[in-house]
Amino acid sequence: MKTMVDAYSPMMAEFEERKVLYADRYCPFYIISVGSHLFNILNKQKHLYLQHGLPVDTRCHIFLVCPSGFGKSFHIRQFLENGVGVLDRSPIQHAMEGSMTESAWVGSVIYVDGEPVIVEGAAKEYEYGIVGVEEFSVLTQMMQSASSRTLHSQLLTSLDSGIVRKRLRGSMKIHYTTCVTLWTGDRPATFDMASGMPRRLVFLNFFPTKRDVEMMRRAIRSGEGIKYNPARLVEIGKVLEEKIEELKQLTGLVYDTSMYAFLDRIKQRTMPYEEIIYKRLAIGYNVLKKNLKGILRVEVDKTLDKLLMREYYWRQQIKRGADVSHVFVILSDYGNKMTRRDLVNRLSDFGLNTFEAAALIDRMLKERMLVYKNGYLSSYYVRSEE
């Protein structure tokens, strides 16, 4: 009998040994993204999973929404850092980038001695890899502005179908297909979910409460002196090599009834085009957890159901407005009753300057998301603990 090739569990075990705070909440989505990434590369070659005759892109691009200092770079480094990252001994191409512009991502043209030269972007350089970007502000700008829906189209399609077609000066063109998976994030903001970009991303949210702040303080202290496990990194590398070989034995993909049962449970608050997000996550999870041969049956077990529901709730927060949802979390933390000054000060603790915090509060008052009475701010959207 063939030994179960489970690539999910050893990675989770490594994060638990490293004492990563809330490892079971956030790390599974990065791990699942690895599985979706591997399947996508194969699917582009063998067309195992088609929809209306077209190969489906199964990549899960991760976008962590949280205040500065609460884990955007930390989680990327845990996977991709040279020498110590969980994927360091794996056959998967991976890299970290500090900041990124659209042209740096998709490519551009420069002139050398008067002659135009095409400079490859990260999406081409790491066309079969996973790239973590600490700062990708153009993504946030695209998601915040309705006017950006038709702009930066090459950046969008590079993350959607993987097809990049960019006409440069004169007759020069950039033309390639990429399988790169992106991991990045930014602080809470209001994102226009009707624009193209948010529909391509898996959102992870962390709006810290007082308890979370204290837990992070303890986690930082308990993590001092904790070493990575070199033997387990080798094990992870080997099991991912086996998983890549296993993938080659697949001949197709079908969804189990449990997948559609989940989608039917959330359909009242989920648009049809959003369902592919949950399907991609389910593919990645099943690829890493199952022995692969013949037809891959994508099923939803208890663990995956919990993760998919978590993503569902996070997307509802994003639809409401990540910055707005963060305010609600803070109000709930303080019994749904705060002075304006206290709320401004708390928002400033999480990275907003005084003017940004004041503008957010004014906008929420104008939209009646907040009420001001007897010197205190509260919200009907928050259940008071009093």
C-alpha positions in Angstrom: 0.0 0.0 0.0 1.3 3.4 -0.9 2.3 5.7 1.9 0.2 8.8 2.2 2.0 11.8 0.8 0.8 14.6 3.1 2.6 17.8 2.3 0.3 19.9 4.5 0.9 18.5 8.0 4.8 18.8 8.1 4.6 22.5 7.2 2.0 23.1 10.0 4.1 21.1 12.4 7.1 23.4 11.7 5.1 26.6 12.4 3.8 25.1 15.6 7.3 24.3 16.7 8.4 27.8 15.8 5.6 29.1 18.1 4.1 31.3 15.3 1.2 33.2 16.8 -2.2 32.0 15.4 -0.4 29.5 13.1 -3.6 27.6 12.7 -5.5 30.8 11.6 -3.2 32.2 8.8 -0.5 29.7 7.8 -2.9 27.1 6.3 -3.8 29.6 3.5 -0.2 30.1 2.5 0.3 26.3 2.6 -2.8 25.8 0.5 -1.6 28.4 -2.0 1.5 26.2 -2.5 -0.8 23.3 -3.6 -2.9 25.4 -5.9 0.3 26.8 -7.4 1.7 23.3 -8.2 -1.6 22.2 -9.7 -1.8 25.3 -11.8 1.6 24.7 -13.4 0.5 21.2 -14.4 -2.9 22.4 -15.6 -1.4 24.9 -17.9 0.5 22.1 -19.5 -2.0 19.2 -19.5 -5.4 21.0 -19.4 -6.7 18.7 -16.7 -9.3 21.3 -15.5 -11.2 23.2 -18.1 -14.2 25.5 -17.9 -16.1 26.2 -21.1 -13.1 24.9 -23.0 -10.6 27.1 -21.3 -7.9 26.0 -18.8 -8.7 27.3 -15.3 -6.1 29.3 -13.5 -6.0 27.9 -9.9 -3.5 30.1 -8.3 -4.3 31.6 -4.8 -2.7 35.0 -4.5 -2.6 35.9 -0.8 -3.3 39.4 0.4 -3.0 39.9 4.2 -4.8 43.0 5.5 -3.5 44.1 8.9 -1.9 47.2 10.5 1.8 47.7 10.1 3.8 45.5 12.4 1.3 42.7 12.7 2.6 40.1 10.3 2.6 41.0 6.6 6.3 40.5 6.1 6.6 38.0 8.9 4.4 35.3 7.3 6.1 35.8 3.9 9.5 35.4 5.5 8.5 32.3 7.4 8.0 30.6 4.0 10.5 32.3 1.7 13.4 33.5 3.7 16.7 32.2 2.3 18.2 29.4 4.5 15.4 29.2 7.0 12.1 29.5 5.2 9.8 26.5 5.1 10.1 26.3 1.3 13.9 26.8 1.3 14.7 23.2 0.6 11.8 22.7 -1.8 12.0 22.4 -5.6 9.6 25.4 -5.9 11.1 28.6 -7.2 10.6 31.3 -4.7 11.8 34.8 -3.9 11.1 37.9 -1.7 10.9 41.4 -3.1 10.9 44.6 -1.0 8.7 46.9 -3.1 7.1 46.5 -6.5 5.7 48.7 -9.2 3.5 47.6 -12.2 6.4 47.9 -14.6 8.7 46.0 -12.3 6.1 43.2 -12.1 5.2 42.8 -15.7 8.2 44.3 -17.5 9.3 47.5 -19.2 11.6 49.0 -21.8 14.8 51.0 -21.2 17.1 52.6 -23.6 20.8 51.7 -23.7 22.9 53.8 -26.0 19.8 54.9 -27.7 18.6 51.4 -28.4 15.4 50.0 -26.7 15.9 47.0 -24.5 13.1 45.0 -22.9 13.6 44.4 -19.1 11.8 41.4 -17.8 9.5 41.9 -14.8 9.2 39.7 -11.7 6.2 37.9 -13.3 8.5 36.6 -16.0 11.6 36.1 -14.0 9.8 33.9 -11.5 7.2 32.5 -13.9 7.0 29.2 -12.1 7.6 30.5 -8.6 6.0 32.1 -5.6 7.0 35.7 -4.9 6.4 37.5 -1.7 6.3 41.3 -2.0 6.5 43.4 1.2 5.1 46.6 -0.4 2.9 46.5 -3.6 1.1 49.8 -3.2 -0.2 49.8 -6.8 -2.4 46.8 -5.9 -4.1 48.8 -3.1 -4.5 51.8 -5.3 -6.2 49.7 -8.0 -8.6 48.2 -5.4 -9.4 51.6 -3.8 -10.4 53.5 -6.9 -13.3 52.8 -9.2 -11.4 54.6 -12.0 -8.7 52.0 -11.8 -10.9 49.2 -13.1 -9.6 49.5 -16.6 -6.1 50.6 -15.7 -3.1 48.4 -15.0 -4.7 45.7 -17.1 -1.5 43.7 -17.6 -0.9 43.5 -13.9 -4.5 42.2 -13.4 -4.3 39.6 -16.2 -0.9 38.4 -14.9 -2.7 37.5 -11.7 -5.8 36.1 -13.4 -5.1 34.1 -16.6 -1.3 34.6 -16.4 -1.3 36.0 -19.9 0.7 39.3 -20.3 0.4 41.3 -23.5 1.9 44.7 -23.3 2.7 47.0 -26.2 5.7 49.2 -25.6 7.1 52.1 -27.5 7.2 51.7 -31.2 6.7 48.1 -32.3 8.1 46.5 -29.2 6.0 44.1 -27.2 6.1 42.1 -24.0 4.3 38.8 -24.6 4.4 35.8 -22.3 2.4 33.6 -20.0 3.3 33.3 -16.3 2.4 30.9 -13.5 3.8 33.1 -10.7 1.9 33.2 -7.4 1.9 36.5 -5.4 1.9 36.9 -1.6 1.6 40.4 -0.3 -0.6 42.7 1.8 -1.3 46.2 3.1 -3.0 48.0 6.0 -6.8 48.2 6.3 -8.5 50.4 3.7 -11.8 50.5 1.8 -11.4 48.3 -1.3 -13.8 48.5 -4.3 -14.8 44.9 -4.6 -16.5 45.6 -7.9 -13.0 46.3 -9.5 -11.2 43.4 -11.0 -8.3 43.0 -8.6 -10.0 41.9 -5.4 -11.7 39.1 -7.2 -8.3 37.6 -7.9 -7.1 37.6 -4.3 -7.5 35.5 -1.2 -8.0 37.9 1.7 -6.6 37.3 5.2 -7.6 39.8 7.8 -6.1 40.6 11.2 -7.7 43.5 13.0 -6.0 43.2 16.5 -8.0 43.4 19.7 -6.5 44.2 23.1 -6.2 40.5 23.6 -4.4 40.0 20.3 -1.9 42.7 21.2 -1.1 41.0 24.5 -0.9 37.6 22.8 1.6 39.1 20.2 3.7 40.6 23.0 3.9 37.1 24.7 4.5 35.4 21.4 7.5 37.6 20.5 9.0 36.9 23.9 8.4 33.2 23.8 9.8 33.0 20.2 13.2 34.3 21.3 15.8 31.5 20.9 13.4 29.2 19.0 15.3 27.6 16.1 14.1 26.3 12.8 14.2 22.5 12.3 16.6 21.8 9.4 15.6 18.1 9.3 12.0 19.0 8.8 12.8 21.5 6.1 14.6 18.7 4.2 11.5 16.5 4.9 9.2 19.2 3.5 11.4 19.6 0.4 11.3 15.8 -0.2 7.6 15.5 0.3 7.0 18.4 -2.2 9.2 16.7 -4.7 7.1 13.5 -4.3 3.9 15.6 -4.6 5.1 17.1 -7.9 5.8 13.6 -9.2 2.3 12.5 -8.0 0.7 15.3 -9.9 2.0 14.0 -13.1 -0.3 10.9 -12.6 -3.5 13.0 -12.6 -5.8 12.7 -15.6 -8.6 15.1 -14.5 -10.4 16.9 -11.8 -14.0 16.8 -10.4 -15.7 18.4 -7.5 -17.4 16.3 -4.8 -20.9 17.1 -3.8 -19.4 18.5 -0.5 -17.9 21.3 -2.5 -21.2 22.4 -4.0 -22.9 22.0 -0.6 -20.5 24.5 0.9 -21.0 26.9 -2.0 -24.8 26.7 -1.6 -24.5 27.5 2.1 -22.8 30.8 1.3 -24.5 31.8 -2.0 -26.7 34.5 -0.5 -23.6 36.7 0.1 -21.4 35.3 -2.6 -21.4 36.4 -6.2 -20.9 33.6 -8.8 -17.5 34.9 -9.8 -16.3 34.6 -6.2 -16.9 30.9 -6.1 -13.7 30.2 -8.0 -11.8 31.6 -4.9 -13.2 28.8 -2.7 -12.6 26.2 -5.4 -9.0 27.2 -5.8 -8.4 26.9 -2.1 -10.1 23.5 -2.1 -7.9 22.3 -4.9 -4.7 23.4 -3.1 -5.8 21.7 0.1 -6.7 18.4 -1.6 -3.5 18.4 -3.7 -1.4 18.6 -0.6 -3.4 16.2 1.6 -4.3 13.4 -0.8 -2.6 10.7 -2.8 -2.8 11.7 -6.4 -3.6 9.4 -9.3 -6.2 9.4 -12.0 -9.1 11.8 -11.3 -8.6 14.3 -8.4 -11.9 14.4 -6.4 -11.9 17.8 -4.6 -13.7 17.2 -1.3 -14.4 19.5 1.7 -13.6 17.9 5.0 -14.1 19.5 8.4 -10.7 21.2 8.4 -11.2 22.7 4.9 -14.8 23.7 5.7 -13.5 25.7 8.7 -10.9 27.4 6.5 -13.3 28.2 3.7 -15.8 29.7 6.2 -13.0 31.8 7.6 -12.2 33.2 4.2 -15.9 33.8 3.7 -16.2 36.0 6.8 -13.0 37.8 5.9 -14.4 38.7 2.5 -17.5 40.0 4.1 -15.4 42.3 6.2 -13.5 43.5 3.1 -16.8 44.2 1.3 -17.9 46.3 4.3 -14.6 48.1 4.2 -11.5 46.7 5.9 -10.9 50.1 7.6 -14.5 50.3 8.7 -14.4 46.7 10.0 -11.3 47.5 12.0 -13.1 50.4 13.7 -16.0 48.0 14.6 -13.5 45.6 16.1 -11.9 48.4 18.2 -15.3 49.6 19.4 -16.4 46.1 20.3 -13.1 45.8 22.3 -14.1 48.9 24.3 -17.8 48.0 24.9 -19.0 49.9 21.9 -18.4 53.2 23.7 -15.4 55.5 23.0 -14.6 59.1 23.0 -13.5 60.5 19.6 -10.0 61.2 21.0 -9.7 57.6 22.3 -10.7 56.2 19.0 -8.3 58.4 17.1 -5.5 57.5 19.5 -6.3 53.8 19.1 -6.3 54.0 15.3 -3.0 55.9 15.5 -1.6 52.9 17.4 -2.4 50.8 14.3 -0.7 53.0 11.8 -3.2 55.7 10.9 -2.0 59.3 11.4 -4.3 61.7 13.2 -5.7 63.2 10.0 -6.4 59.8 8.4 -8.1 58.6 11.6 -10.2 61.7 11.8 -11.2 61.5 8.2 -12.3 57.8 8.6 -14.4 58.7 11.7 -16.0 61.6 9.9 -16.8 59.4 6.9 -18.4 56.8 9.1 -20.5 59.4 10.9 -21.7 60.8 7.6 -22.7 57.4 6.4 -24.3 56.7 9.8 -22.1 53.8 10.5 -21.1 55.6 13.7 -23.3 57.7 16.1 -22.2 60.4 18.4 -24.2 60.8 21.6 -23.3 62.3 25.0 -19.7 62.7 24.1 -19.2 59.1 23.0 -19.0 57.2 19.7 -20.8 53.9 19.2 -22.3 51.9 16.3 -25.4 50.0 15.7 -23.3 47.5 13.8 -21.5 46.5 17.1 -23.2 44.6 19.8 -22.4 46.2 23.1 -21.2 44.1 25.9 -22.9 46.2 28.5 
